[in-house]
Amino acid sequence: MSRKPRKYGDTGIYHVILRGNNKQNLFYDDNDRFFFINRLIKYVDKSGIDLYAYCLMGNHVHLLIGKGNYVMSDFVKRLSCSYVYYFNHKYERTGHLFQGRYKSEPVETVDYFKTVYRYILKNPEKAGLCIWSSYRWSSINCSYVTNESINKSFLYEVFGNKTNVINFLNQYNNDICMDYDSSELRNYDDDELIILFIKQLFDNKNFVDIFICDSDKLKEKLRILKIMGISINQLSRITGIEKEIIKNA
């Protein structure tokens, strides 16, 4: 079945989501997140995109961008390809990292811009991680992002001032925006807690190194994790190991 054509709007403002292939985690450590943000800033500048908000979760990333009508696809392609090259090289893997093509929706009104902005920045709360103001990997909190990276002048034009932004984020809401179906999503904190558990279990600070070993040792580790109740699907998603290998361990 042919895929639906991408929907473009008049304002050039879009909510964009990139998700890991087979729902696998996109980030194994803080260096991965810093690298992604570095490349995000780089290609925002090179593409002439306006960046209003972002939030890095476990297996997906939310972006709110402007001036995207003619350069959005090129911007996302350059960003994703750059990160995939880094990720595959670092973790000695090959193949796809992101699932298919990215999702996007046009943001056509001021009210919906506010809704999407809040939805993105409060994603950690939705996932049960923490309150939005304590989450490190969003545009409103990450100290790595310079003032020039986020188009604050537009945000203050929409909201009035920083105090209004904070008050709006703190309001109780039941915002609904474009996302993957809830049946497709895996809570970020669930995968993150499993990764932390595995690192502690095998006394290794580098998660990926745990599974770089000979075949017999790898099977032994996978058997232990399965006995402890971690599903084959989740093990495959967070480790990148094929399901058949995990199943036969």
CYANA upper distance limits for C-alpha pairs under 8 A (distance plus 0.5 A):
  6 ARG  CA    104 SER  CA      8.15
  7 LYS  CA    104 SER  CA      8.30
  7 LYS  CA    105 GLU  CA      7.25
  7 LYS  CA    106 PRO  CA      7.56
  8 TYR  CA     12 GLY  CA      8.13
  8 TYR  CA     69 ASN  CA      7.18
  8 TYR  CA    105 GLU  CA      7.98
  8 TYR  CA    106 PRO  CA      6.47
  9 GLY  CA     13 ILE  CA      8.06
  9 GLY  CA     69 ASN  CA      7.98
  9 GLY  CA    106 PRO  CA      5.69
  9 GLY  CA    107 VAL  CA      7.74
  9 GLY  CA    108 GLU  CA      7.22
 10 ASP  CA    108 GLU  CA      7.47
 11 THR  CA     66 GLY  CA      8.32
 11 THR  CA     67 LYS  CA      8.20
 11 THR  CA    106 PRO  CA      8.27
 11 THR  CA    107 VAL  CA      7.66
 11 THR  CA    108 GLU  CA      6.45
 12 GLY  CA     66 GLY  CA      5.91
 12 GLY  CA     67 LYS  CA      5.22
 12 GLY  CA     68 GLY  CA      5.39
 12 GLY  CA     69 ASN  CA      5.46
 12 GLY  CA    106 PRO  CA      7.73
 12 GLY  CA    107 VAL  CA      8.33
 13 ILE  CA     64 LEU  CA      7.79
 13 ILE  CA     65 ILE  CA      6.07
 13 ILE  CA     66 GLY  CA      4.61
 13 ILE  CA     67 LYS  CA      6.73
 13 ILE  CA     68 GLY  CA      6.73
 13 ILE  CA     69 ASN  CA      8.36
 13 ILE  CA    106 PRO  CA      6.42
 13 ILE  CA    107 VAL  CA      5.85
 13 ILE  CA    108 GLU  CA      7.73
 14 TYR  CA     63 LEU  CA      8.49
 14 TYR  CA     64 LEU  CA      6.29
 14 TYR  CA     65 ILE  CA      5.93
 14 TYR  CA     66 GLY  CA      6.86
 14 TYR  CA     68 GLY  CA      7.49
 14 TYR  CA    104 SER  CA      6.84
 14 TYR  CA    105 GLU  CA      6.02
 14 TYR  CA    106 PRO  CA      5.04
 14 TYR  CA    107 VAL  CA      5.86
 15 HIS  CA     62 HIS  CA      7.70
 15 HIS  CA     63 LEU  CA      6.28
 15 HIS  CA     64 LEU  CA      5.21
 15 HIS  CA     65 ILE  CA      7.15
 15 HIS  CA    104 SER  CA      5.98
 15 HIS  CA    105 GLU  CA      5.89
 15 HIS  CA    106 PRO  CA      7.04
 15 HIS  CA    107 VAL  CA      7.39
 15 HIS  CA    116 VAL  CA      7.66
 15 HIS  CA    178 MET  CA      8.27
 16 VAL  CA     62 HIS  CA      6.32
 16 VAL  CA     63 LEU  CA      5.50
 16 VAL  CA     64 LEU  CA      6.81
 16 VAL  CA     65 ILE  CA      8.19
 16 VAL  CA    102 TYR  CA      7.52
 16 VAL  CA    103 LYS  CA      6.18
 16 VAL  CA    104 SER  CA      4.90
 16 VAL  CA    105 GLU  CA      7.29
 17 ILE  CA     60 HIS  CA      7.32
 17 ILE  CA     61 VAL  CA      6.07
 17 ILE  CA     62 HIS  CA      5.26
 17 ILE  CA     63 LEU  CA      6.88
 17 ILE  CA    102 TYR  CA      6.41
 17 ILE  CA    103 LYS  CA      5.65
 17 ILE  CA    104 SER  CA      6.88
 17 ILE  CA    179 ASP  CA      8.04
 18 LEU  CA     60 HIS  CA      5.97
 18 LEU  CA     61 VAL  CA      5.76
 18 LEU  CA     62 HIS  CA      7.36
 18 LEU  CA     98 PHE  CA      7.25
 18 LEU  CA     99 GLN  CA      7.99
 18 LEU  CA    101 ARG  CA      8.43
 18 LEU  CA    102 TYR  CA      5.60
 18 LEU  CA    103 LYS  CA      7.19
 19 ARG  CA     23 LYS  CA      7.21
 19 ARG  CA     26 LEU  CA      8.43
 19 ARG  CA     59 ASN  CA      6.24
 19 ARG  CA     60 HIS  CA      4.58
 19 ARG  CA     61 VAL  CA      6.95
 19 ARG  CA     98 PHE  CA      6.08
 19 ARG  CA     99 GLN  CA      6.16
 19 ARG  CA    102 TYR  CA      7.86
 20 GLY  CA     24 GLN  CA      5.50
 20 GLY  CA     25 ASN  CA      6.60
 20 GLY  CA     26 LEU  CA      6.35
 20 GLY  CA     59 ASN  CA      5.60
 20 GLY  CA     60 HIS  CA      6.48
 20 GLY  CA     97 LEU  CA      6.19
 20 GLY  CA     98 PHE  CA      4.84
 20 GLY  CA     99 GLN  CA      5.81
 21 ASN  CA     96 HIS  CA      7.22
 21 ASN  CA     97 LEU  CA      5.79
 21 ASN  CA     98 PHE  CA      5.11
 21 ASN  CA     99 GLN  CA      4.33
 21 ASN  CA    100 GLY  CA      7.85
 22 ASN  CA     99 GLN  CA      7.21
 22 ASN  CA    237 ARG  CA      7.02
 23 LYS  CA     59 ASN  CA      6.27
 23 LYS  CA     60 HIS  CA      8.50
 23 LYS  CA     99 GLN  CA      8.20
 23 LYS  CA    185 LEU  CA      8.08
 23 LYS  CA    186 ARG  CA      7.99
 23 LYS  CA    237 ARG  CA      6.73
 24 GLN  CA     59 ASN  CA      6.10
 24 GLN  CA     97 LEU  CA      8.40
 24 GLN  CA    236 SER  CA      8.24
 24 GLN  CA    237 ARG  CA      4.63
 24 GLN  CA    238 ILE  CA      5.91
 24 GLN  CA    239 THR  CA      8.43
 24 GLN  CA    240 GLY  CA      7.74
 25 ASN  CA     58 GLY  CA      5.73
 25 ASN  CA     59 ASN  CA      4.67
 25 ASN  CA     60 HIS  CA      8.14
 25 ASN  CA    191 ASP  CA      8.27
 25 ASN  CA    237 ARG  CA      7.25
 25 ASN  CA    238 ILE  CA      6.12
 26 LEU  CA     58 GLY  CA      6.65
 26 LEU  CA     59 ASN  CA      5.69
 26 LEU  CA     60 HIS  CA      7.47
 26 LEU  CA     97 LEU  CA      7.91
 27 PHE  CA     32 ASP  CA      5.92
 27 PHE  CA     33 ARG  CA      6.65
 27 PHE  CA     58 GLY  CA      6.89
 27 PHE  CA     59 ASN  CA      8.06
 28 TYR  CA     32 ASP  CA      7.02
 28 TYR  CA    207 PHE  CA      7.69
 29 ASP  CA     33 ARG  CA      7.33
 30 ASP  CA     34 PHE  CA      6.63
 31 ASN  CA     35 PHE  CA      6.55
 32 ASP  CA     36 PHE  CA      6.75
 32 ASP  CA     87 PHE  CA      8.18
 33 ARG  CA     37 ILE  CA      6.74
 33 ARG  CA     56 LEU  CA      8.00
 33 ARG  CA    137 TRP  CA      8.16
 34 PHE  CA     38 ASN  CA      6.55
 34 PHE  CA    144 TYR  CA      8.36
 35 PHE  CA     39 ARG  CA      6.76
 35 PHE  CA     83 TYR  CA      8.17
 36 PHE  CA     40 LEU  CA      6.51
 36 PHE  CA     83 TYR  CA      6.80
 37 ILE  CA     41 ILE  CA      6.65
 37 ILE  CA    145 VAL  CA      8.41
 38 ASN  CA     42 LYS  CA      6.71
 39 ARG  CA     43 TYR  CA      6.60
 39 ARG  CA     79 LEU  CA      6.74
 39 ARG  CA     82 SER  CA      7.85
 39 ARG  CA     83 TYR  CA      7.95
 40 LEU  CA     44 VAL  CA      6.53
 40 LEU  CA     79 LEU  CA      6.73
 41 ILE  CA     45 ASP  CA      6.81
 41 ILE  CA    149 SER  CA      6.77
 42 LYS  CA     46 LYS  CA      6.77
 43 TYR  CA     47 SER  CA      6.18
 43 TYR  CA     75 PHE  CA      6.82
 43 TYR  CA     78 ARG  CA      7.63
 43 TYR  CA     79 LEU  CA      6.90
 44 VAL  CA     48 GLY  CA      6.48
 44 VAL  CA     49 ILE  CA      5.42
 44 VAL  CA     50 ASP  CA      7.22
 44 VAL  CA     51 LEU  CA      7.39
 44 VAL  CA     75 PHE  CA      7.73
 45 ASP  CA     49 ILE  CA      7.08
 47 SER  CA     71 VAL  CA      7.08
 47 SER  CA     74 ASP  CA      8.39
 47 SER  CA     75 PHE  CA      6.50
 48 GLY  CA     67 LYS  CA      7.85
 49 ILE  CA     65 ILE  CA      7.16
 49 ILE  CA     66 GLY  CA      6.40
 49 ILE  CA     67 LYS  CA      5.93
 49 ILE  CA     68 GLY  CA      6.78
 49 ILE  CA     71 VAL  CA      8.15
 49 ILE  CA     72 MET  CA      8.26
 49 ILE  CA     75 PHE  CA      8.42
 50 ASP  CA     65 ILE  CA      5.89
 50 ASP  CA     66 GLY  CA      5.10
 50 ASP  CA     67 LYS  CA      6.57
 50 ASP  CA     68 GLY  CA      8.49
 50 ASP  CA    150 ILE  CA      7.86
 50 ASP  CA    151 ASN  CA      6.71
 51 LEU  CA     63 LEU  CA      8.22
 51 LEU  CA     64 LEU  CA      6.78
 51 LEU  CA     65 ILE  CA      5.12
 51 LEU  CA     66 GLY  CA      6.88
 51 LEU  CA    149 SER  CA      7.39
 51 LEU  CA    150 ILE  CA      5.72
 51 LEU  CA    151 ASN  CA      6.36
 52 TYR  CA     63 LEU  CA      8.32
 52 TYR  CA     64 LEU  CA      5.91
 52 TYR  CA     65 ILE  CA      6.16
 52 TYR  CA     66 GLY  CA      7.94
 52 TYR  CA    117 TYR  CA      8.39
 52 TYR  CA    150 ILE  CA      5.94
 52 TYR  CA    151 ASN  CA      6.07
 52 TYR  CA    152 LYS  CA      7.73
 52 TYR  CA    155 LEU  CA      7.59
 53 ALA  CA     63 LEU  CA      6.30
 53 ALA  CA     64 LEU  CA      5.50
 53 ALA  CA     65 ILE  CA      7.70
 53 ALA  CA    117 TYR  CA      7.12
 53 ALA  CA    120 ILE  CA      7.82
 53 ALA  CA    121 LEU  CA      7.90
 53 ALA  CA    138 SER  CA      7.97
 53 ALA  CA    139 SER  CA      5.95
 53 ALA  CA    140 ILE  CA      7.97
 53 ALA  CA    150 ILE  CA      7.61
 54 TYR  CA     61 VAL  CA      7.79
 54 TYR  CA     62 HIS  CA      5.89
 54 TYR  CA     63 LEU  CA      4.87
 54 TYR  CA     64 LEU  CA      6.72
 54 TYR  CA    120 ILE  CA      7.26
 54 TYR  CA    121 LEU  CA      7.67
 54 TYR  CA    138 SER  CA      6.07
 54 TYR  CA    139 SER  CA      5.76
 55 CYS  CA     61 VAL  CA      6.36
 55 CYS  CA     62 HIS  CA      5.74
 55 CYS  CA     63 LEU  CA      7.24
 55 CYS  CA    120 ILE  CA      6.72
 55 CYS  CA    121 LEU  CA      6.67
 55 CYS  CA    123 ASN  CA      7.98
 55 CYS  CA    137 TRP  CA      6.49
 55 CYS  CA    138 SER  CA      4.69
 55 CYS  CA    139 SER  CA      6.94
 56 LEU  CA     60 HIS  CA      7.19
 56 LEU  CA     61 VAL  CA      5.23
 56 LEU  CA     62 HIS  CA      7.15
 56 LEU  CA    137 TRP  CA      6.05
 56 LEU  CA    138 SER  CA      6.75
 57 MET  CA     61 VAL  CA      6.21
 57 MET  CA    123 ASN  CA      8.44
 57 MET  CA    124 PRO  CA      7.86
 57 MET  CA    137 TRP  CA      8.20
 57 MET  CA    188 TYR  CA      6.80
 58 GLY  CA    188 TYR  CA      5.38
 58 GLY  CA    189 ASP  CA      8.21
 58 GLY  CA    191 ASP  CA      7.90
 58 GLY  CA    192 GLU  CA      7.78
 59 ASN  CA    188 TYR  CA      7.47
 62 HIS  CA    120 ILE  CA      6.66
 63 LEU  CA    120 ILE  CA      8.00
 64 LEU  CA    116 VAL  CA      8.20
 64 LEU  CA    117 TYR  CA      7.55
 64 LEU  CA    120 ILE  CA      8.46
 67 LYS  CA     71 VAL  CA      8.22
 67 LYS  CA     72 MET  CA      8.49
 68 GLY  CA     72 MET  CA      5.06
 71 VAL  CA     75 PHE  CA      6.46
 72 MET  CA     76 VAL  CA      6.65
 73 SER  CA     77 LYS  CA      6.54
 74 ASP  CA     78 ARG  CA      6.61
 75 PHE  CA     79 LEU  CA      6.67
 76 VAL  CA     80 SER  CA      6.43
 76 VAL  CA    102 TYR  CA      8.38
 77 LYS  CA     81 CYS  CA      6.38
 78 ARG  CA     82 SER  CA      6.51
 79 LEU  CA     83 TYR  CA      6.84
 80 SER  CA     84 VAL  CA      6.53
 80 SER  CA     98 PHE  CA      8.14
 81 CYS  CA     85 TYR  CA      6.65
 82 SER  CA     86 TYR  CA      6.93
 83 TYR  CA     87 PHE  CA      6.48
 84 VAL  CA     88 ASN  CA      6.36
 84 VAL  CA     96 HIS  CA      8.16
 84 VAL  CA     97 LEU  CA      6.74
 85 TYR  CA     89 HIS  CA      6.55
 86 TYR  CA     90 LYS  CA      6.53
 87 PHE  CA     91 TYR  CA      6.58
 87 PHE  CA     93 ARG  CA      8.46
 88 ASN  CA     92 GLU  CA      5.99
 88 ASN  CA     93 ARG  CA      5.22
 88 ASN  CA     94 THR  CA      6.26
 88 ASN  CA     95 GLY  CA      8.39
 89 HIS  CA     93 ARG  CA      7.20
 91 TYR  CA    208 VAL  CA      7.38
104 SER  CA    178 MET  CA      8.37
105 GLU  CA    178 MET  CA      7.53
107 VAL  CA    112 TYR  CA      6.84
107 VAL  CA    113 PHE  CA      6.45
108 GLU  CA    112 TYR  CA      7.52
108 GLU  CA    113 PHE  CA      7.94
109 THR  CA    113 PHE  CA      6.65
110 VAL  CA    114 LYS  CA      6.83
110 VAL  CA    158 VAL  CA      7.50
111 ASP  CA    115 THR  CA      6.84
112 TYR  CA    116 VAL  CA      6.57
113 PHE  CA    117 TYR  CA      6.52
114 LYS  CA    118 ARG  CA      6.70
114 LYS  CA    158 VAL  CA      8.44
115 THR  CA    119 TYR  CA      6.52
115 THR  CA    175 ASP  CA      6.92
115 THR  CA    177 CYS  CA      8.29
116 VAL  CA    120 ILE  CA      6.56
116 VAL  CA    175 ASP  CA      8.47
116 VAL  CA    177 CYS  CA      6.95
117 TYR  CA    121 LEU  CA      6.89
118 ARG  CA    122 LYS  CA      6.41
118 ARG  CA    168 PHE  CA      8.14
118 ARG  CA    169 LEU  CA      6.25
119 TYR  CA    123 ASN  CA      6.63
119 TYR  CA    175 ASP  CA      6.77
119 TYR  CA    176 ILE  CA      7.99
119 TYR  CA    177 CYS  CA      7.60
121 LEU  CA    132 TRP  CA      6.78
121 LEU  CA    138 SER  CA      6.93
121 LEU  CA    139 SER  CA      8.26
121 LEU  CA    140 ILE  CA      8.05
122 LYS  CA    126 LYS  CA      7.05
122 LYS  CA    131 ILE  CA      7.86
122 LYS  CA    132 TRP  CA      5.62
122 LYS  CA    169 LEU  CA      8.15
123 ASN  CA    127 ALA  CA      6.74
123 ASN  CA    132 TRP  CA      8.06
124 PRO  CA    128 GLY  CA      6.76
124 PRO  CA    129 LEU  CA      5.67
124 PRO  CA    130 CYS  CA      6.44
124 PRO  CA    131 ILE  CA      7.30
124 PRO  CA    132 TRP  CA      6.70
124 PRO  CA    135 TYR  CA      7.44
125 GLU  CA    129 LEU  CA      6.17
125 GLU  CA    130 CYS  CA      5.85
125 GLU  CA    131 ILE  CA      5.76
125 GLU  CA    132 TRP  CA      6.65
127 ALA  CA    187 ASN  CA      5.85
127 ALA  CA    188 TYR  CA      6.65
127 ALA  CA    189 ASP  CA      7.32
128 GLY  CA    187 ASN  CA      8.14
128 GLY  CA    189 ASP  CA      7.42
129 LEU  CA    188 TYR  CA      8.04
129 LEU  CA    189 ASP  CA      6.25
130 CYS  CA    134 SER  CA      6.92
130 CYS  CA    135 TYR  CA      7.01
131 ILE  CA    135 TYR  CA      7.28
133 SER  CA    140 ILE  CA      8.48
133 SER  CA    141 ASN  CA      7.41
134 SER  CA    141 ASN  CA      8.10
135 TYR  CA    141 ASN  CA      7.27
136 ARG  CA    141 ASN  CA      6.04
136 ARG  CA    142 CYS  CA      5.76
137 TRP  CA    141 ASN  CA      7.31
137 TRP  CA    142 CYS  CA      6.08
138 SER  CA    142 CYS  CA      6.32
139 SER  CA    145 VAL  CA      7.58
139 SER  CA    150 ILE  CA      8.13
145 VAL  CA    149 SER  CA      6.79
145 VAL  CA    150 ILE  CA      8.38
146 THR  CA    150 ILE  CA      8.08
147 ASN  CA    152 LYS  CA      8.18
151 ASN  CA    155 LEU  CA      7.20
152 LYS  CA    156 TYR  CA      6.56
153 SER  CA    157 GLU  CA      6.62
154 PHE  CA    158 VAL  CA      6.76
155 LEU  CA    159 PHE  CA      6.51
155 LEU  CA    160 GLY  CA      8.22
155 LEU  CA    161 ASN  CA      8.45
156 TYR  CA    160 GLY  CA      5.14
156 TYR  CA    161 ASN  CA      5.31
156 TYR  CA    162 LYS  CA      7.27
156 TYR  CA    165 VAL  CA      8.45
157 GLU  CA    161 ASN  CA      8.16
159 PHE  CA    164 ASN  CA      6.39
159 PHE  CA    165 VAL  CA      6.47
160 GLY  CA    164 ASN  CA      6.86
160 GLY  CA    165 VAL  CA      8.38
161 ASN  CA    165 VAL  CA      7.06
162 LYS  CA    166 ILE  CA      6.85
163 THR  CA    167 ASN  CA      6.65
164 ASN  CA    168 PHE  CA      6.51
165 VAL  CA    169 LEU  CA      6.77
166 ILE  CA    170 ASN  CA      6.72
167 ASN  CA    171 GLN  CA      6.90
180 TYR  CA    184 GLU  CA      6.74
180 TYR  CA    185 LEU  CA      7.03
181 ASP  CA    185 LEU  CA      7.12
186 ARG  CA    190 ASP  CA      7.82
186 ARG  CA    191 ASP  CA      8.14
187 ASN  CA    191 ASP  CA      7.41
188 TYR  CA    192 GLU  CA      6.66
189 ASP  CA    193 LEU  CA      6.31
190 ASP  CA    194 ILE  CA      6.78
191 ASP  CA    195 ILE  CA      6.67
191 ASP  CA    234 GLN  CA      8.26
191 ASP  CA    238 ILE  CA      7.58
192 GLU  CA    196 LEU  CA      6.73
193 LEU  CA    197 PHE  CA      6.54
194 ILE  CA    198 ILE  CA      6.64
195 ILE  CA    199 LYS  CA      6.69
195 ILE  CA    207 PHE  CA      7.61
195 ILE  CA    238 ILE  CA      8.06
196 LEU  CA    200 GLN  CA      6.72
197 PHE  CA    201 LEU  CA      6.50
198 ILE  CA    202 PHE  CA      6.71
198 ILE  CA    207 PHE  CA      8.17
199 LYS  CA    203 ASP  CA      6.20
199 LYS  CA    204 ASN  CA      5.68
199 LYS  CA    205 LYS  CA      6.56
199 LYS  CA    206 ASN  CA      7.79
199 LYS  CA    207 PHE  CA      6.34
199 LYS  CA    210 ILE  CA      8.17
200 GLN  CA    204 ASN  CA      7.14
200 GLN  CA    205 LYS  CA      8.38
202 PHE  CA    210 ILE  CA      7.64
204 ASN  CA    209 ASP  CA      8.09
204 ASN  CA    210 ILE  CA      7.12
206 ASN  CA    210 ILE  CA      7.52
207 PHE  CA    211 PHE  CA      8.29
208 VAL  CA    212 ILE  CA      7.45
208 VAL  CA    239 THR  CA      7.72
211 PHE  CA    218 LEU  CA      6.62
211 PHE  CA    239 THR  CA      8.40
212 ILE  CA    218 LEU  CA      8.12
213 CYS  CA    217 LYS  CA      6.74
213 CYS  CA    218 LEU  CA      6.49
214 ASP  CA    218 LEU  CA      6.64
215 SER  CA    219 LYS  CA      6.69
216 ASP  CA    220 GLU  CA      6.77
217 LYS  CA    221 LYS  CA      6.81
218 LEU  CA    222 LEU  CA      6.71
219 LYS  CA    223 ARG  CA      6.54
219 LYS  CA    246 ILE  CA      8.00
219 LYS  CA    249 ALA  CA      5.18
220 GLU  CA    224 ILE  CA      6.83
220 GLU  CA    249 ALA  CA      7.67
221 LYS  CA    225 LEU  CA      6.86
222 LEU  CA    226 LYS  CA      6.67
222 LEU  CA    246 ILE  CA      6.82
222 LEU  CA    249 ALA  CA      6.77
223 ARG  CA    227 ILE  CA      6.62
223 ARG  CA    246 ILE  CA      8.47
223 ARG  CA    249 ALA  CA      6.36
224 ILE  CA    228 MET  CA      6.81
225 LEU  CA    229 GLY  CA      7.18
225 LEU  CA    230 ILE  CA      6.34
226 LYS  CA    230 ILE  CA      5.64
226 LYS  CA    231 SER  CA      6.87
226 LYS  CA    232 ILE  CA      7.73
230 ILE  CA    234 GLN  CA      7.23
230 ILE  CA    235 LEU  CA      7.20
231 SER  CA    235 LEU  CA      6.66
232 ILE  CA    236 SER  CA      6.57
232 ILE  CA    243 LYS  CA      6.77
232 ILE  CA    246 ILE  CA      6.84
232 ILE  CA    247 LYS  CA      7.11
233 ASN  CA    237 ARG  CA      6.62
233 ASN  CA    243 LYS  CA      7.27
234 GLN  CA    238 ILE  CA      6.68
235 LEU  CA    239 THR  CA      6.36
235 LEU  CA    240 GLY  CA      8.27
235 LEU  CA    241 ILE  CA      7.99
235 LEU  CA    246 ILE  CA      8.20
236 SER  CA    240 GLY  CA      5.66
236 SER  CA    241 ILE  CA      5.50
236 SER  CA    242 GLU  CA      6.36
236 SER  CA    243 LYS  CA      6.10
236 SER  CA    246 ILE  CA      7.88
237 ARG  CA    241 ILE  CA      8.12
241 ILE  CA    245 ILE  CA      7.51
241 ILE  CA    246 ILE  CA      7.63
242 GLU  CA    246 ILE  CA      7.14
243 LYS  CA    247 LYS  CA      6.45
244 GLU  CA    248 ASN  CA      6.65
245 ILE  CA    249 ALA  CA      6.71
